[in-house]
C-alpha cells in the first residue's frame, strides 16, 4: 500500500474543457482518493450500482453527481478542492484491517462535499424545468 507523503497536497484531475465526459456512462461520481490525494469527476458503468472495494474500505470516497458538462464538473472540483485537501490531511489509511481513520475536522469536509453535491443535483433538476 502506498504511504501518504508528508505535506502532499490534493491534486485535481480536470476533464477536457467543453466536453461531456460525464454523459458517457450510466452514473457520474465525484471521487476523492485518500491514498494518493486526488479529486476527480468520472462516469462509469462498471461500479454504478455497487461500490468497489476501495470505496467500501474508505480509501476512496465518492458521491453521485448529475451528468453535467465538463466545465461545470471542473468548477465543482475547484469549489471542493479545499474540503478535499482537508479531508486528505485529516485521514490515514490502514492496511489491516482495510480501512480509513478520519480525525477531528474531517467530518466538516464530508458535510461540505455532501451539501455541494446535493446543490449540484438541485441545480441540475431546476435547469430542466
Rosetta blueprint (number, residue, H / E / L):
1 X L
2 X L
3 X L
4 X L
5 X L
6 X L
7 X L
8 X L
9 X L
10 X L
11 X E
12 X E
13 X E
14 X L
15 X L
16 X L
17 X L
18 X L
19 X L
20 X L
21 X H
22 X H
23 X H
24 X L
25 X L
26 X L
27 X E
28 X E
29 X E
30 X E
31 X E
32 X E
33 X E
34 X L
35 X L
36 X L
37 X L
38 X E
39 X E
40 X E
41 X E
42 X E
43 X E
44 X E
45 X L
46 X L
47 X L
48 X L
49 X L
50 X L
51 X L
52 X L
53 X H
54 X H
55 X H
56 X H
57 X L
58 X L
59 X L
60 X E
61 X E
62 X E
63 X E
64 X E
65 X E
66 X L
67 X L
68 X L
69 X L
70 X H
71 X H
72 X H
73 X H
74 X H
75 X H
76 X H
77 X H
78 X H
79 X H
80 X H
81 X H
82 X H
83 X H
84 X H
85 X H
86 X H
87 X H
88 X H
89 X H
90 X L
91 X E
92 X E
93 X E
94 X E
95 X L
96 X L
97 X L
98 X L
99 X E
100 X E
101 X E
102 X E
103 X L
104 X L
105 X L
106 X H
107 X H
108 X H
109 X H
110 X H
111 X H
112 X H
113 X H
114 X H
115 X H
116 X H
117 X H
118 X H
119 X H
120 X H
121 X H
122 X H
123 X H
124 X H
125 X H
126 X H
127 X H
128 X H
129 X L
